[in-house]
């Protein structure tokens, strides 16, 4: 979509009842919404959570469906807004390419959004790495806090997939170059600063949460950012990044896009302030949570929603025929080929996710993201099978037809929103011990038999108990491709254990991060990175990011 087809951002803001003076324009097609504007009205919108089954490596189009559904609801006369996460450069140049939807259901200006956008990721990385520099400076000059180098837990971050930086030595070159020690990099989306920003309601809470972050793990107590005195400087770098971003879809529907944690290694939701903006400026909000419902949706419902006091009215589970075939045993290279046997077997994965969402007392609609090579026979069978199970479903061709192609799904969603509201219930209460929280998620949501802890994880649990931090929530880092912690166990596996090799503390975010299986927080590039498919003309026009 060319810039000539986009509306000026002031016109998009007017759809939300905002004047040009209410927004901070960043060029013609992007703006930030100041926090005082976000909170000037009460909440009024109904909230829809967009999630999916366990995806195939290419993804199932959850962002595209979020955009398409918002467009479709607008066509039905509802003041709908999509509230989404910002793309990370890691996947953009790695496995998946851009993350702004696609086809006729895309967030614009997509190329700019997929690259540097409004600089939020850069601000988060700068604040995170400022803290890392201050910690190492403290070690070099003789720590006031009596922190041992081996006790430092704070790493650095980079918004790019780079496996070579997972484990590194710093301080090489002699005594004038710093303290020699082992450390590493995480990707910026996994930074606790990202989590803190997305879970803070305002600048005051942002500074408080930054101050609670743990930088070193002493046996008797955690050493925090507040102990170091770095919270104000970090907050200063993040003040502009705290404001949510306003953009538009291919059909000029408002999109509020802010924050970008990954759901496999972080909590996977856009910011609370972005959701607040949508709820206060719209009648319906569609918000996505990353990857499958076992990851993003569980973390939305057990972490973000309780913190923000959110009450989702409905969950839409995105499914594709290719993903069902994949979970039914069809090889990845052949998932586009019709196979009714694999399709029926793969249904077990979808049904488990629906079962999980209903445990939270949520109404569920299945949104079938239709691809060109999907057969009518398979689509009819899927919808009929779900109806026989009392599960509402509708197909949507929002990639090819935009809001018009999402009309069947939008009509079902509109009907479900008219039903009396339910009050959803989180899986656990804050007062439950951390080990019990992990066990509930593993056995209830994943379907595991039990949880096994490596010695490092056992020591972490003992340390958390000694620090009196049992009230923290749980944000399990786990593969997105399976309900288990083994990506090869597709479908609905049974009789497996979840293996926790270590537990990281994200005290500022208000949760711990148990590391399950081989999950790491700095991805690597695939053999054929998407970066090789990017081209740019002599006039500066970029291609290949979508």
Secondary structure by P-SEA (a helix, b strand, c coil): ccccccccaaaaaaaacccccccccccccbbbbccccccccccbbbbbbbbbccccccccaaaaaaaaaaaaaaaaccbbbbbbbbbbccccccccccccccccccccaaaaaaccccaaaaaaaaaaaaaaaaaaaaaaacccccccccccccbbbbccccccccccccccccccccbbbbcccccccccaaaaaaaacccaaaaaaaaaaccccccccccccccccccaaaaaaacccccbbbbbcccccccccccbbbbcccccccccaaaaaaaaacccbbbbbbccccccaaaaaaccccccccccccbbbbbbbaaaaaaaacccccccccccaaaaaaaaaaaaaaaaaaaaabbbbbbbbbccccccaaaaaaaaaaaaaaccccccccccccccccaaaaaaaaaaaaacccccccccccccccaaaaaaaaaaaccccccccccaaaaaaaaaaaaaccccbbbbbbccccccccccccccccccbbbbbccccccccccbbbbbccccccbbbbccccccccccccccccccccc
